[in-house]
Amino acid sequence: MVSGFREGVVCPQGLIAHGRGEAFDYLLGERTNPFAVKAIEASACALLTAERPVISVNGNVAALCAASVVQLSSLCGARLEANLFYRTQERMKAVKKALFAAGASEVLGGEEDEAIIPELFSERRRVSREGIYSADVVLVPLEDGDRTTALKRMGKKVIAIDLNPLSVTARAADITIVDNVVRAVPALCAAVKRLRLKERQALERILAEYDNERVLGEALEAISSRLNRLARGELHG
Ligand code: ATP
């Protein structure tokens, strides 16, 4: 993250958001928990059954897991879009450069074809017309709550990766993977590889059975029971 910051990929606010994420990761035991595995499986199904899937990439994602988002995009046919909350032309260029260096053949965002997300203000409302604006399924690994809510109002199916099960994004998304992006994106690649061999109907069944509220509840239960066990001396941090 620090070298991403020095290279102009990560912004100062991104460093603070990363710290927030690390605190939750610690509470969750720094591993991919069973509730995250369920969400990863449902996300793979949503991406594989989508007509126009898009993966939104911000500075933190480009710094932490550029190679795995590029791999995921080619595995499930999703387009990559550089989409920054704190947007400057230099940072857009730096994020795109990181994705191309990781093997991307195309990265949308910051071009002439921009559209506006309704109800949002400032630079953060700009998206690619061909990308997020016309997508049916959008994967937002790390996203701000207002933007996630606006994407939902536009009728998109939103998949979020967010270590904080209480964030607005985690609550507003259709599928929330409560896990660190560095573990979740490679796990999503593996799930896509496995599930793409299945019939569409089977994927739709997994999606229909998925319950995001329950998964978020399980994440909170996991934090609470881990803290209780740590307090009783049954676990070591
Ligand atoms: P919201 O607006 O959704 O209520 P927020 O104000 O915390 O949440 P942001 O700072 O835009 O929103 O989002 C960053 C989110 O990403 C935080 O919830 C943080 O816990 C989470 N996060 C940070 N680093 C990681 C990471 N490496 N993997 C997964 N989640 C992360």
Boltz pocket constraint, residues with backbone or C-beta under 6 A from the ligand:
constraints:
  - pocket:
      binder: B
      contacts: [[A, 13], [A, 17], [A, 18], [A, 19], [A, 20], [A, 21], [A, 22], [A, 24], [A, 64], [A, 142], [A, 143], [A, 144], [A, 145], [A, 146], [A, 161], [A, 162], [A, 163], [A, 164], [A, 166], [A, 167], [A, 168], [A, 169], [A, 170], [A, 179], [A, 180], [A, 181], [A, 182]]
      max_distance: 6.0
